[in-house]
Amino acid sequence: MADRRMDDAGHRLISEAVAAAEQGTAGEIVTIVADRSDAYHDVGLHWAIAAMLLVPALLALFPHWIVMLLNRFSNGWAEEPRLASVMLALFALMTIAFLVVRYALAWMPLRMALTPGATKDRRVRRRAVAFFKVGAERRTSGRTGILIYLSMAEHRAEIVADEAIHSRVAREAWGDAMIALIDHVRAGRTAEGMAAAVAQVGGILAQAFPRGADDVNELPDRLIEL
């Protein structure tokens, strides 16, 4: 998979956007960009099992196929195929189907393409929440941490907020920030997308949690790349 890491200019742009957004709010914004949120090994395994089970299903619909296969291997000299020969051929075909699909899906782009969208949604959300719990949850005095998480391979993003923010701002309020982020990322402008999302989130936080005179920066402004 191609290297998607951001250059120094991109890191600087995002860090400056976070610093600027936090000038007007007591909220603390954390930004993370991950190459992907999961390896999806189970998805590859499920497709391989499905391919394996498809073999007996097809042979049940078209039983003459296995007879033709056995006759081909015997050059037409075999008698009526015995049950043992049929079962051996069936298991051989199932094994081949499993291995072909399993090794084909070792190629990550194909595995990602065959991963259902709902599965990607769940894995990205789960990973975002896990990172939020480690890096932002309850790490500010006012419980005002918020994570903007982008997972590149899945083309998905999540915004996860601490309890104080969650109690005052509906999740739907982050819609414009998500749109700004995804639109830029689709155009190949990842750093600009994160900066735009940070600005949108900062505007919402400034209204719900205006910055006090004694406010201090409690979480780092820098982008975290994984």
C-alpha positions as CSV (number, residue, x, y, z in Angstrom):
1,M,0.0,0.0,0.0
2,A,1.3,3.4,-0.9
3,D,2.7,5.6,1.8
4,R,0.1,8.2,2.8
5,R,2.0,10.0,5.5
6,M,1.8,13.7,5.5
7,D,4.8,16.0,5.0
8,D,6.0,18.7,7.5
9,A,3.9,21.4,5.8
10,G,0.7,19.3,6.4
11,H,1.6,18.7,10.0
12,R,2.3,22.4,10.5
13,L,-1.0,23.4,8.9
14,I,-3.0,21.1,11.1
15,S,-1.2,22.1,14.3
16,E,-1.7,25.8,13.5
17,A,-5.4,25.2,12.8
18,V,-5.8,23.4,16.2
19,A,-4.0,26.3,18.0
20,A,-6.2,28.9,16.3
21,A,-9.4,27.0,17.0
22,E,-8.5,26.6,20.7
23,Q,-8.0,30.4,21.0
24,G,-11.7,30.9,21.3
25,T,-12.7,27.8,23.3
26,A,-12.0,25.8,26.4
27,G,-12.3,22.7,24.3
28,E,-9.2,20.7,23.5
29,I,-9.0,19.2,20.0
30,V,-7.0,16.1,19.2
31,T,-6.3,15.0,15.6
32,I,-5.4,11.5,14.4
33,V,-4.9,10.2,10.9
34,A,-4.5,6.4,10.6
35,D,-3.6,4.4,7.5
36,R,-6.4,2.0,8.4
37,S,-8.4,1.0,11.4
38,D,-8.3,-2.8,11.1
39,A,-6.5,-5.6,9.1
40,Y,-9.9,-7.3,8.3
41,H,-8.3,-10.8,8.5
42,D,-11.7,-12.2,9.4
43,V,-13.3,-10.7,6.3
44,G,-10.8,-12.6,4.1
45,L,-11.5,-15.8,6.1
46,H,-15.2,-15.4,5.7
47,W,-14.9,-14.9,1.9
48,A,-12.7,-18.0,1.7
49,I,-15.2,-20.1,3.6
50,A,-18.0,-18.8,1.4
51,A,-16.1,-19.8,-1.7
52,M,-15.4,-23.2,-0.2
53,L,-19.1,-23.8,0.6
54,L,-20.1,-22.6,-2.9
55,V,-18.4,-25.6,-4.4
56,P,-20.8,-28.3,-3.0
57,A,-23.7,-26.0,-3.7
58,L,-22.8,-25.7,-7.4
59,L,-22.1,-29.5,-7.7
60,A,-25.5,-30.2,-6.1
61,L,-27.1,-28.1,-8.8
62,F,-24.9,-29.5,-11.6
63,P,-23.8,-33.0,-10.5
64,H,-22.6,-33.9,-14.0
65,W,-19.7,-31.4,-13.6
66,I,-17.9,-33.6,-11.1
67,V,-18.5,-36.7,-13.4
68,M,-17.0,-34.8,-16.3
69,L,-14.0,-33.8,-14.2
70,L,-13.4,-37.4,-13.1
71,N,-13.7,-38.6,-16.7
72,R,-11.3,-36.0,-17.9
73,F,-8.7,-37.2,-15.4
74,S,-9.2,-40.8,-16.4
75,N,-9.2,-40.0,-20.1
76,G,-12.6,-41.5,-20.4
77,W,-11.6,-45.0,-19.2
78,A,-13.1,-44.8,-15.8
79,E,-16.3,-46.7,-15.0
80,E,-19.2,-45.0,-13.3
81,P,-17.5,-42.8,-10.6
82,R,-17.5,-44.4,-7.1
83,L,-18.7,-42.4,-4.1
84,A,-15.2,-42.4,-2.6
85,S,-13.9,-40.8,-5.8
86,V,-16.7,-38.2,-5.9
87,M,-16.1,-37.3,-2.3
88,L,-12.4,-37.0,-2.7
89,A,-12.8,-34.7,-5.7
90,L,-15.3,-32.6,-3.8
91,F,-13.0,-32.1,-0.9
92,A,-10.1,-31.3,-3.2
93,L,-12.2,-28.7,-5.0
94,M,-13.3,-27.2,-1.8
95,T,-9.7,-26.9,-0.5
96,I,-8.6,-25.3,-3.8
97,A,-11.4,-22.8,-3.7
98,F,-10.6,-21.9,0.0
99,L,-6.9,-21.5,-0.6
100,V,-7.3,-19.5,-3.8
101,V,-9.6,-16.9,-2.3
102,R,-7.7,-16.8,1.0
103,Y,-4.4,-16.0,-0.7
104,A,-6.0,-13.6,-3.2
105,L,-7.4,-11.6,-0.3
106,A,-4.0,-11.4,1.3
107,W,-3.7,-8.4,-1.0
108,M,-5.0,-5.6,1.1
109,P,-6.7,-3.5,-1.7
110,L,-8.8,-6.4,-2.7
111,R,-9.7,-7.3,0.9
112,M,-10.7,-3.7,1.5
113,A,-12.8,-3.6,-1.6
114,L,-14.7,-6.7,-0.5
115,T,-15.2,-5.6,3.1
116,P,-18.8,-4.4,3.6
117,G,-19.3,-0.8,4.3
118,A,-21.1,-1.5,7.5
119,T,-18.2,-3.5,8.8
120,K,-15.8,-0.6,8.0
121,D,-18.1,1.8,9.8
122,R,-18.1,-0.3,12.9
123,R,-14.3,-0.9,12.9
124,V,-13.5,2.8,12.3
125,R,-15.9,3.9,15.0
126,R,-14.5,1.3,17.5
127,R,-10.9,2.4,16.8
128,A,-11.7,6.1,17.1
129,V,-13.4,5.5,20.5
130,A,-10.4,3.4,21.6
131,F,-8.0,6.2,20.7
132,F,-10.2,8.8,22.3
133,K,-10.3,6.9,25.6
134,V,-6.5,6.8,25.6
135,G,-5.7,10.2,24.3
136,A,-8.5,12.6,25.2
137,E,-11.2,11.2,27.4
138,R,-11.2,12.9,30.9
139,R,-7.7,14.3,30.3
140,T,-9.0,17.9,30.6
141,S,-10.2,19.5,33.7
142,G,-13.6,20.4,32.2
143,R,-14.1,17.1,30.3
144,T,-13.9,19.1,27.0
145,G,-11.6,16.9,24.9
146,I,-12.7,16.0,21.3
147,L,-11.0,13.8,18.8
148,I,-11.1,14.2,15.0
149,Y,-10.1,10.8,13.6
150,L,-9.5,10.0,9.9
151,S,-9.0,6.4,8.6
152,M,-7.5,6.7,5.1
153,A,-8.0,3.1,3.7
154,E,-11.6,3.0,4.7
155,H,-12.3,6.6,3.5
156,R,-14.1,7.3,6.8
157,A,-13.8,9.8,9.6
158,E,-15.2,10.0,13.2
159,I,-15.6,12.8,15.7
160,V,-15.7,11.6,19.3
161,A,-16.4,14.1,22.2
162,D,-15.9,14.0,25.9
163,E,-18.8,13.9,28.3
164,A,-19.2,17.7,28.8
165,I,-19.2,18.4,25.1
166,H,-21.5,15.4,24.4
167,S,-24.0,16.8,27.0
168,R,-24.3,20.2,25.2
169,V,-23.6,19.5,21.6
170,A,-25.6,17.0,19.5
171,R,-23.6,14.6,17.4
172,E,-25.4,15.9,14.3
173,A,-23.7,19.3,14.9
174,W,-20.5,17.9,13.5
175,G,-21.9,17.2,10.1
176,D,-20.4,20.3,8.4
177,A,-17.0,19.4,9.8
178,M,-17.2,15.9,8.5
179,I,-18.3,17.1,5.1
180,A,-15.5,19.6,4.9
181,L,-13.0,16.9,5.9
182,I,-14.2,14.2,3.5
183,D,-14.5,16.6,0.5
184,H,-10.9,17.7,0.9
185,V,-9.6,14.1,1.4
186,R,-11.4,12.9,-1.7
187,A,-9.6,15.7,-3.6
188,G,-6.2,14.5,-2.2
189,R,-5.9,17.4,0.2
190,T,-5.8,15.5,3.5
191,A,-4.1,18.3,5.6
192,E,-6.4,20.9,4.3
193,G,-9.4,18.7,5.1
194,M,-8.3,18.1,8.7
195,A,-7.6,21.9,9.1
196,A,-11.1,22.7,7.8
197,A,-12.7,20.2,10.1
198,V,-10.7,21.6,13.0
199,A,-12.0,25.1,12.2
200,Q,-15.6,23.9,12.0
201,V,-15.3,22.1,15.3
202,G,-13.6,25.1,16.9
203,G,-16.4,27.3,15.9
204,I,-19.0,25.1,17.5
205,L,-16.9,24.7,20.7
206,A,-16.4,28.4,21.0
207,Q,-20.2,28.9,21.2
208,A,-20.7,26.0,23.7
209,F,-17.5,26.4,25.7
210,P,-16.0,29.9,25.3
211,R,-12.4,30.2,26.5
212,G,-11.9,31.6,30.0
213,A,-9.2,33.9,31.2
214,D,-7.5,31.1,33.1
215,D,-7.7,28.5,30.3
216,V,-4.5,26.5,29.6
217,N,-3.6,24.2,26.8
218,E,-4.0,20.7,28.3
219,L,-3.6,18.5,25.2
220,P,-1.0,18.7,22.4
221,D,-1.9,20.5,19.2
222,R,0.1,18.3,16.9
223,L,-1.3,15.8,14.4
224,I,-0.8,12.1,15.4
225,E,-0.2,9.8,12.5
226,L,-0.6,6.0,12.9
